[in-house]
Amino acid sequence: MTPISLIGTNCLGRLAEYIKPMKFRKALIVTDRFLSSSPLICQLTDVLDDMGLFYVIHDEVKPNPTTENVKRGLKIYLDNGCDFLISFGGGSPHDCAKAIALLVTNGGEIQDYEGLNKLRKPSATLIAVNTTAGTGSELTRYCVITDEGRKVKMAISDWHITPCIAVNDAALMLDLPPSLTATTGMDALTHAIEAYVSIDANPVTDCKALKAIELIAQYLRPAVANGRDIQAREMMIYAAYLAGIAFNNANLGYVHATAHQLGGYYNLPHGMCNALMLPAVAAFNAQAVPDKFTTIAHAFGIPAASQPPAKTIEQLITAITTLSRDIGIPAGLNAVKGFQEADIPLLAANALKDVCSLTNPRQASQEEMENLFRASL
């Protein structure tokens, strides 16, 4: 877990008291073009200016950060004599900054670290300031970078890449577009569900995952409908944070394994890919752990009733699908620009190799994995 977490409206203003004792001199701020030209970034740079800290901005990060984004950021960091990093944004800036930070101290190419626990040394210090509620990247040991040559999202998992400070300030999220609120919220829901049914789940991760599911079921629609609903924003922050802690310790499953392939191959938003795959994977996994899915259904707000578990699970999958539609997620893969059914065998083969597949509660064959994609059309 992240050593220090600041949560709450206007908590960004407290960042200085934590940075000062670290005696840093110059930061590389990793963000995207939209945020670097918005008034939001000034809330961060004002804090740094007041402290007398120097900084340089790397704002070329794409929605699915690439190996080139990482190389460019590393060069800026080294050329400007930076000694720590601040990521500002959602999962994409955080992941890009994590990749840069690990290369600062470990060297090599980012492709060298794909998989589990490949780092030899701790990463350079990273502070993650979040502007979305969903990815969990600001507090987790995961980093996902797109290898443009292979059109594959590389999942890197190592405790050494965990940011040292995470900032979740609802004031930075009030003007988040509904579409981004929706996709990041579905990402958080997927984190919670996959962590709860993971083979690495435990009582600590279970309670956090279930509370996250409960909050998302209650507050995601209001957050999408009215971005300035401060209560909905704060509750989604707590939900995403709890889900992040849960999957950071229990890991994930086939929803993320398949979503990584869709995002890497077609350059699609990660949260949308999760939302598209979640119902089919849930139906597949429920055959292995039906009791867990009935518990998820109750957390989602489906009343406990004297009915067969299969009926409760069916209602849960319908409720998840309805939530996705209500907040503007496409109806299926066929509605996604660029998707080709002929690509399914390759997507399935790569999903089976994804590190997230290791902790799925039910293992799939190539044919079964292909069928998960087809069931999501």
DRENMAR-770062 format. One record per residue (C-alpha): x, y, z. Coordinates in steps of 0.5 Angstrom, whole numbers, padded with zeros to 4 digits, always signed. Layout:
XYZ...
This chain:
+0000+0000+0000+0002+0007-0001+0006+0010+0005+0002+0016+0005-0005+0018+0002-0008+0024+0003-0016+0024+0001-0021+0029+0002-0023+0036-0002-0017+0041-0002-0012+0036+0001-0007+0038-0005-0006+0044-0001-0003+0039+0005+0002+0036+0000+0008+0041+0002+0008+0039+0009+0010+0032+0006+0015+0034+0001+0019+0039+0005+0023+0034+0009+0025+0030+0003+0030+0036+0001+0028+0035-0006+0030+0040-0011+0027+0039-0018+0021+0035-0020+0019+0032-0027+0011+0033-0027+0008+0028-0032+0002+0029-0035-0002+0030-0041-0003+0036-0046-0010+0037-0044-0008+0038-0036-0002+0042-0037-0006+0047-0041-0012+0047-0036-0012+0051-0029-0012+0045-0025-0005+0044-0026-0004+0051-0023-0006+0048-0016+0000+0043-0016+0005+0048-0019+0003+0054-0014+0004+0049-0008+0011+0048-0012+0013+0055-0013+0011+0057-0006+0016+0052-0003+0021+0054-0008+0022+0048-0012+0024+0048-0019+0020+0043-0024+0020+0041-0032+0013+0038-0035+0013+0032-0039+0006+0033-0042+0006+0028-0048+0003+0022-0045-0002+0019-0049-0009+0016-0046-0005+0009-0047+0002+0011-0045+0007+0008-0050+0014+0006-0050+0016+0012-0053+0012+0017-0048+0017+0013-0043+0023+0014-0047+0022+0022-0048+0020+0023-0041+0026+0019-0038+0031+0024-0043+0027+0030-0040+0028+0027-0033+0036+0026-0034+0037+0032-0038+0034+0037-0033+0037+0034-0027+0031+0032-0024+0031+0028-0017+0024+0026-0016+0017+0025-0020+0010+0028-0020+0005+0025-0024-0001+0029-0025-0008+0026-0028-0011+0019-0028-0008+0012-0030-0004+0014-0036+0000+0019-0033+0001+0015-0027+0003+0009-0031+0008+0013-0035+0011+0016-0029+0012+0009-0026+0016+0007-0032+0020+0013-0032+0022+0012-0025+0024+0005-0025+0028+0006-0031+0032+0012-0027+0035+0007-0022+0034+0001-0026+0036+0002-0033+0035-0002-0039+0029-0001-0043+0022-0002-0040+0020-0008-0044+0025-0011-0039+0021-0011-0034+0014-0014-0036+0011-0019-0032+0012-0020-0024+0018-0017-0020+0023-0016-0025+0026-0009-0021+0033-0010-0018+0033-0003-0014+0027+0001-0012+0025+0006-0017+0026+0014-0016+0021+0018-0012+0014+0019-0015+0008+0023-0012+0002+0021-0015-0004+0027-0016-0010+0024-0018-0015+0027-0022-0020+0021-0023-0023+0016-0019-0022+0009-0022-0015+0007-0024-0012+0006-0017-0005+0007-0020-0004+0012-0016-0003+0007-0010-0001+0001-0013+0005-0003-0015+0002-0004-0022+0004-0001-0029+0001-0002-0036+0005+0001-0042+0003+0000-0049+0009-0003-0053+0007+0000-0060+0011-0005-0064+0007-0011-0062+0001-0007-0060+0001-0010-0054+0000-0007-0047+0005-0010-0042+0003-0011-0035+0009-0009-0030+0008-0011-0023+0013-0010-0017+0012-0007-0010+0018-0002-0012+0014+0002-0017+0009+0004-0012+0008+0012-0011+0011+0014-0004+0005+0019-0004-0002+0019-0007-0007+0025-0007-0014+0024-0008-0017+0031-0008-0025+0031-0010-0024+0039-0012-0019+0037-0018-0025+0032-0020-0031+0037-0021-0030+0038-0028-0029+0031-0030-0033+0030-0037-0038+0025-0036-0035+0020-0040-0029+0019-0036-0032+0019-0030-0036+0013-0033-0030+0009-0035-0026+0010-0029-0032+0008-0025-0033+0002-0028-0025+0001-0028-0026+0001-0020-0032-0004-0020-0028-0009-0024-0022-0008-0019-0027-0009-0014-0030-0015-0017-0024-0019-0019-0020-0018-0013-0026-0021-0009-0026-0027-0013-0019-0028-0014-0015-0034-0012-0011-0029-0008-0016-0026-0004-0017-0026+0004-0021-0023+0009-0018-0016+0009-0018-0015+0001-0025-0018+0001-0028-0013+0006-0025-0007+0002-0028-0010-0005-0035-0011-0002-0035-0004+0001-0032-0001-0006-0038-0005-0010-0043-0002-0005-0041+0005-0006-0040+0005-0014-0047+0002-0014-0050+0008-0010-0046+0013-0013-0043+0012-0020-0049+0014-0023-0050+0021-0019-0043+0022-0021-0044+0022-0028-0050+0025-0028-0047+0031-0024-0040+0032-0024-0040+0037-0019-0044+0033-0014-0039+0033-0008-0041+0028-0004-0042+0023-0010-0034+0025-0012-0032+0024-0005-0035+0017-0005-0033+0015-0011-0026+0017-0009-0027+0012-0003-0029+0007-0007-0024+0007-0012-0019+0007-0006-0021+0001-0003-0022-0003-0009-0014-0001-0011-0012-0003-0004-0016-0010-0005-0013-0011-0012-0006-0009-0010-0006-0015-0005-0011-0020-0009-0009-0018-0016-0014-0019-0022-0017-0024-0027-0019-0025-0034-0023-0018-0035-0016-0014-0034-0013-0019-0038-0018-0019-0044-0018-0011-0043-0011-0010-0044-0011-0013-0051-0017-0009-0053-0014-0003-0051-0007-0004-0053-0009-0007-0060-0015-0002-0062-0012+0004-0057-0019+0004-0053-0020+0007-0046-0018+0002-0041-0024+0003-0037-0029+0002-0043-0025-0005-0044-0026-0007-0037-0034-0005-0038-0035-0009-0044-0032-0015-0042-0034-0015-0035-0041-0019-0036-0038-0025-0040-0032-0026-0035-0037-0025-0029-0042-0031-0032-0036-0035-0034-0033-0034-0027-0039-0035-0023-0039-0042-0025-0033-0044-0021-0035-0039-0015-0042-0038-0015-0042-0036-0007-0038-0031-0008-0042-0028-0014-0048-0028-0010-0045-0024-0004-0043-0019-0010-0050-0019-0012-0052-0017-0005-0047-0012-0004-0049-0009-0011-0056-0008-0008-0060-0014-0010-0064-0016-0004-0062-0023-0001-0068-0028-0003-0070-0035-0002-0068-0036-0010-0063-0041-0013-0056-0037-0013-0056-0038-0021-0062-0033-0021-0059-0028-0016-0052-0028-0021-0057-0027-0027-0060-0021-0024-0053-0019-0022-0050-0019-0029-0056-0016-0031-0055-0010-0026-0048-0009-0028-0050-0009-0036-0055-0004-0034-0051+0001-0030-0046+0001-0036-0051+0003-0041-0054+0008-0036-0047+0012-0036-0046+0011-0043-0041+0005-0044-0042+0002-0051-0047-0004-0052-0042-0009-0054-0035-0010-0058-0039-0009-0065-0040-0002-0063-0033+0000-0062-0029+0003-0068-0024-0001-0071-0026-0008-0067-0025-0014-0072-0028-0021-0070-0022-0024-0074-0018-0021-0069-0021-0025-0063-0016-0031-0064-0010-0027-0063-0013-0023-0057-0015-0029-0054-0008-0032-0054-0005-0026-0051-0010-0025-0046-0008-0032-0043-0001-0030-0043-0003-0023-0039+0000-0023-0032-0007-0022-0029-0010-0029-0032-0006-0032-0026-0010-0031-0021-0017-0032-0024-0021-0037-0021-0023-0041-0027-0017-0042-0032-0020-0042-0039-0017-0046-0046-0016-0042-0052-0023-0043-0054-0026-0041-0048-0022-0035-0048-0024-0033-0055-0032-0035-0053-0031-0029-0048-0029-0024-0053-0035-0027-0057-0040-0027-0052-0038-0019-0051-0040-0017-0058
